[in-house]
């Protein structure tokens, strides 16, 4: 039992280390060495490559390279379709913590093992032992829950990001319309939107502008931006902008029409969420509020009935 507890503790510690590495990815080896070399050069010291590598922290010398090697081994046994689907989900979620698909897939197995190890420790410390079959069944259920927990987390991030983009689109399109009507080009108007706010939509616009500046065709950059957001509203907006470019339609007119449509869709979405609220309130009311009310209202009557003659007959 002591050996099993030690192994479970080692699994949990390893999972914590890998999660920290995944959410705080280090710089590449070349950039880290370059930074250390610049530090030594500014201080006027002369060092060789071995001293420079030994001057780095332990995590950058041992832990991070080992994690990279593990990731390279894991990616060889991961199906290409799973990696592609995971990459798509991470892009839709905004690439939280700069996690790569290999680390995310490994994180699912690690979280499942952590859930199982924690529950196994609880079973080991319980004074009253359960039957082995029941423990295994509960242990497998928790491991499956831990395996799907990162998937649920990334899905919630995608939903929250899309809600934020959908909420910000009408105001951003209004600013785009004003800038284009004032004489700015579409790229300059997108840059103004990117500078004006700090949200997911402005970040998406800023990335598209940087891609155009690096030589990418604007319509391809806009289509890639729509694919990274995964919103039908953004897809229709990009299609309207590309079509206006190809047909020579006034960009300001197209942007104003798109802005009005986005505002109507945002109001309809808010009304839809408001209509869902009563249905969602039924669950906490039925499980929490109604039982509490029944206890508060019926407990005095039950006590009086218990001490009455009818209660004495029932006893």
DRENKOLFI-5280 format. One record per residue (C-alpha): residue number from 1; residue in one letter; chain; y, z, x. Coordinates in steps of 0.1 Angstrom, whole numbers. Layout:
BEGIN
- NUM	A	A	Y	Z	X;
...
//
This chain:
BEGIN
- 1	X	A	0	0	0;
- 2	X	A	24	8	29;
- 3	X	A	17	-26	44;
- 4	X	A	24	-44	11;
- 5	X	A	56	-25	7;
- 6	X	A	67	-34	42;
- 7	X	A	59	-71	36;
- 8	X	A	78	-70	3;
- 9	X	A	108	-55	20;
- 10	X	A	107	-82	48;
- 11	X	A	106	-109	21;
- 12	X	A	137	-94	4;
- 13	X	A	156	-91	37;
- 14	X	A	147	-127	46;
- 15	X	A	158	-139	12;
- 16	X	A	192	-121	16;
- 17	X	A	197	-137	50;
- 18	X	A	189	-172	37;
- 19	X	A	212	-167	7;
- 20	X	A	240	-156	30;
- 21	X	A	234	-186	52;
- 22	X	A	234	-209	21;
- 23	X	A	267	-196	7;
- 24	X	A	284	-193	40;
- 25	X	A	272	-223	60;
- 26	X	A	283	-223	96;
- 27	X	A	301	-250	114;
- 28	X	A	280	-276	133;
- 29	X	A	270	-268	169;
- 30	X	A	294	-293	183;
- 31	X	A	324	-280	164;
- 32	X	A	315	-244	172;
- 33	X	A	312	-252	209;
- 34	X	A	344	-271	208;
- 35	X	A	363	-241	193;
- 36	X	A	349	-218	220;
- 37	X	A	358	-243	247;
- 38	X	A	394	-245	233;
- 39	X	A	396	-207	234;
- 40	X	A	386	-205	270;
- 41	X	A	409	-234	279;
- 42	X	A	439	-218	263;
- 43	X	A	432	-186	283;
- 44	X	A	429	-206	315;
- 45	X	A	393	-196	322;
- 46	X	A	366	-219	336;
- 47	X	A	331	-216	323;
- 48	X	A	300	-236	323;
- 49	X	A	280	-247	292;
- 50	X	A	254	-218	295;
- 51	X	A	281	-192	295;
- 52	X	A	298	-209	267;
- 53	X	A	267	-209	245;
- 54	X	A	259	-173	254;
- 55	X	A	295	-163	243;
- 56	X	A	288	-173	207;
- 57	X	A	277	-147	181;
- 58	X	A	240	-140	177;
- 59	X	A	240	-155	142;
- 60	X	A	253	-189	155;
- 61	X	A	229	-189	184;
- 62	X	A	196	-178	167;
- 63	X	A	197	-174	129;
- 64	X	A	216	-206	119;
- 65	X	A	196	-229	142;
- 66	X	A	163	-214	129;
- 67	X	A	175	-219	93;
- 68	X	A	183	-255	101;
- 69	X	A	148	-260	115;
- 70	X	A	132	-245	84;
- 71	X	A	153	-268	62;
- 72	X	A	142	-298	82;
- 73	X	A	106	-288	77;
- 74	X	A	111	-281	40;
- 75	X	A	127	-314	34;
- 76	X	A	96	-333	46;
- 77	X	A	75	-318	18;
- 78	X	A	101	-321	-9;
- 79	X	A	98	-352	-33;
- 80	X	A	126	-377	-31;
- 81	X	A	132	-376	-68;
- 82	X	A	136	-338	-68;
- 83	X	A	161	-340	-39;
- 84	X	A	181	-367	-57;
- 85	X	A	182	-348	-90;
- 86	X	A	192	-316	-71;
- 87	X	A	220	-335	-53;
- 88	X	A	233	-348	-86;
- 89	X	A	234	-313	-101;
- 90	X	A	251	-299	-71;
- 91	X	A	278	-326	-72;
- 92	X	A	283	-320	-110;
- 93	X	A	287	-283	-102;
- 94	X	A	313	-290	-75;
- 95	X	A	290	-282	-46;
- 96	X	A	293	-244	-48;
- 97	X	A	292	-228	-14;
- 98	X	A	285	-262	2;
- 99	X	A	247	-257	-4;
- 100	X	A	226	-287	4;
- 101	X	A	196	-297	-18;
- 102	X	A	171	-284	7;
- 103	X	A	186	-250	7;
- 104	X	A	189	-250	-31;
- 105	X	A	152	-259	-35;
- 106	X	A	142	-232	-10;
- 107	X	A	165	-208	-28;
- 108	X	A	145	-212	-60;
- 109	X	A	113	-202	-43;
- 110	X	A	130	-174	-24;
- 111	X	A	145	-159	-56;
- 112	X	A	111	-161	-73;
- 113	X	A	95	-143	-44;
- 114	X	A	123	-117	-44;
- 115	X	A	119	-110	-82;
- 116	X	A	82	-106	-76;
- 117	X	A	86	-83	-46;
- 118	X	A	111	-61	-64;
- 119	X	A	88	-58	-94;
- 120	X	A	58	-51	-71;
- 121	X	A	77	-23	-55;
- 122	X	A	85	-8	-89;
- 123	X	A	48	-10	-98;
- 124	X	A	39	7	-65;
- 125	X	A	63	35	-71;
- 126	X	A	53	42	-107;
- 127	X	A	35	75	-112;
- 128	X	A	14	61	-140;
- 129	X	A	-5	29	-131;
- 130	X	A	-9	1	-156;
- 131	X	A	-39	-21	-159;
- 132	X	A	-41	-48	-131;
- 133	X	A	-41	-76	-156;
- 134	X	A	-9	-65	-173;
- 135	X	A	8	-60	-139;
- 136	X	A	-2	-95	-128;
- 137	X	A	10	-110	-160;
- 138	X	A	44	-93	-158;
- 139	X	A	46	-101	-121;
- 140	X	A	40	-138	-127;
- 141	X	A	65	-139	-156;
- 142	X	A	92	-124	-134;
- 143	X	A	84	-148	-105;
- 144	X	A	88	-178	-129;
- 145	X	A	121	-163	-142;
- 146	X	A	133	-159	-106;
- 147	X	A	122	-195	-98;
- 148	X	A	143	-209	-127;
- 149	X	A	173	-185	-122;
- 150	X	A	191	-207	-97;
- 151	X	A	186	-236	-120;
- 152	X	A	203	-217	-149;
- 153	X	A	231	-206	-125;
- 154	X	A	238	-242	-115;
- 155	X	A	237	-253	-151;
- 156	X	A	263	-227	-160;
- 157	X	A	285	-238	-132;
- 158	X	A	283	-274	-144;
- 159	X	A	292	-264	-180;
- 160	X	A	321	-242	-168;
- 161	X	A	335	-270	-145;
- 162	X	A	333	-296	-172;
- 163	X	A	351	-273	-197;
- 164	X	A	379	-268	-171;
- 165	X	A	382	-305	-165;
- 166	X	A	382	-313	-202;
- 167	X	A	409	-287	-208;
- 168	X	A	431	-300	-180;
- 169	X	A	428	-338	-187;
- 170	X	A	455	-342	-214;
- 171	X	A	482	-325	-193;
- 172	X	A	471	-344	-162;
- 173	X	A	473	-377	-180;
- 174	X	A	507	-368	-194;
- 175	X	A	519	-363	-158;
- 176	X	A	503	-395	-147;
- 177	X	A	521	-414	-175;
- 178	X	A	555	-399	-166;
- 179	X	A	550	-407	-129;
- 180	X	A	539	-443	-136;
- 181	X	A	568	-448	-161;
- 182	X	A	592	-435	-134;
- 183	X	A	581	-463	-111;
- 184	X	A	554	-447	-90;
- 185	X	A	521	-465	-83;
- 186	X	A	488	-452	-97;
- 187	X	A	477	-438	-64;
- 188	X	A	510	-419	-59;
- 189	X	A	508	-406	-94;
- 190	X	A	473	-393	-88;
- 191	X	A	486	-376	-56;
- 192	X	A	513	-359	-77;
- 193	X	A	487	-346	-101;
- 194	X	A	466	-334	-72;
- 195	X	A	497	-315	-57;
- 196	X	A	508	-301	-90;
- 197	X	A	477	-280	-100;
- 198	X	A	449	-262	-83;
- 199	X	A	419	-269	-106;
- 200	X	A	387	-290	-106;
- 201	X	A	405	-321	-119;
- 202	X	A	432	-320	-93;
- 203	X	A	405	-316	-66;
- 204	X	A	386	-346	-80;
- 205	X	A	418	-366	-79;
- 206	X	A	426	-355	-44;
- 207	X	A	391	-365	-32;
- 208	X	A	394	-400	-49;
- 209	X	A	428	-405	-32;
- 210	X	A	414	-396	2;
- 211	X	A	385	-420	-3;
- 212	X	A	410	-448	-11;
- 213	X	A	430	-439	20;
- 214	X	A	399	-442	41;
- 215	X	A	393	-478	29;
- 216	X	A	373	-474	-3;
- 217	X	A	381	-497	-32;
- 218	X	A	400	-479	-58;
- 219	X	A	378	-488	-87;
- 220	X	A	347	-476	-68;
- 221	X	A	365	-444	-59;
- 222	X	A	374	-438	-96;
- 223	X	A	338	-446	-107;
- 224	X	A	324	-422	-81;
- 225	X	A	348	-395	-93;
- 226	X	A	337	-400	-129;
- 227	X	A	300	-398	-118;
- 228	X	A	308	-365	-99;
- 229	X	A	323	-350	-130;
- 230	X	A	298	-362	-156;
- 231	X	A	322	-362	-185;
- 232	X	A	323	-390	-211;
- 233	X	A	360	-386	-214;
- 234	X	A	365	-392	-177;
- 235	X	A	342	-422	-178;
- 236	X	A	361	-438	-206;
- 237	X	A	394	-431	-188;
- 238	X	A	382	-447	-156;
- 239	X	A	369	-477	-175;
- 240	X	A	403	-481	-193;
- 241	X	A	422	-479	-160;
- 242	X	A	399	-505	-143;
- 243	X	A	401	-528	-172;
- 244	X	A	439	-526	-173;
- 245	X	A	440	-535	-136;
- 246	X	A	418	-565	-141;
- 247	X	A	435	-578	-172;
- 248	X	A	471	-570	-161;
- 249	X	A	478	-546	-190;
- 250	X	A	507	-521	-186;
- 251	X	A	493	-490	-169;
- 252	X	A	518	-467	-185;
- 253	X	A	508	-479	-220;
- 254	X	A	471	-474	-213;
- 255	X	A	477	-439	-198;
- 256	X	A	497	-429	-229;
- 257	X	A	470	-440	-252;
- 258	X	A	444	-422	-231;
- 259	X	A	465	-391	-231;
- 260	X	A	468	-390	-269;
- 261	X	A	430	-396	-273;
- 262	X	A	422	-368	-248;
- 263	X	A	445	-344	-267;
- 264	X	A	427	-352	-300;
- 265	X	A	393	-348	-283;
- 266	X	A	403	-314	-269;
- 267	X	A	415	-302	-303;
- 268	X	A	382	-314	-319;
- 269	X	A	362	-297	-292;
- 270	X	A	382	-264	-298;
- 271	X	A	375	-267	-335;
- 272	X	A	338	-273	-328;
- 273	X	A	336	-242	-306;
- 274	X	A	354	-222	-333;
- 275	X	A	328	-232	-359;
- 276	X	A	300	-222	-335;
- 277	X	A	315	-187	-331;
- 278	X	A	301	-172	-364;
- 279	X	A	266	-184	-356;
- 280	X	A	268	-169	-321;
- 281	X	A	281	-136	-335;
- 282	X	A	250	-132	-357;
- 283	X	A	228	-122	-327;
- 284	X	A	248	-92	-315;
- 285	X	A	255	-82	-350;
- 286	X	A	218	-82	-360;
- 287	X	A	206	-66	-328;
- 288	X	A	233	-41	-320;
- 289	X	A	259	-35	-348;
- 290	X	A	237	-35	-379;
- 291	X	A	211	-10	-364;
- 292	X	A	239	13	-353;
- 293	X	A	254	12	-387;
- 294	X	A	221	19	-404;
- 295	X	A	215	49	-381;
- 296	X	A	250	63	-388;
- 297	X	A	248	58	-425;
- 298	X	A	212	67	-433;
- 299	X	A	206	96	-408;
- 300	X	A	225	123	-430;
- 301	X	A	207	111	-461;
- 302	X	A	173	112	-443;
- 303	X	A	180	147	-430;
- 304	X	A	189	160	-465;
- 305	X	A	158	143	-480;
- 306	X	A	137	159	-453;
- 307	X	A	149	194	-461;
- 308	X	A	147	189	-499;
- 309	X	A	117	196	-522;
- 310	X	A	106	160	-519;
- 311	X	A	104	163	-482;
- 312	X	A	84	195	-485;
- 313	X	A	59	177	-508;
- 314	X	A	55	149	-482;
- 315	X	A	49	173	-454;
//
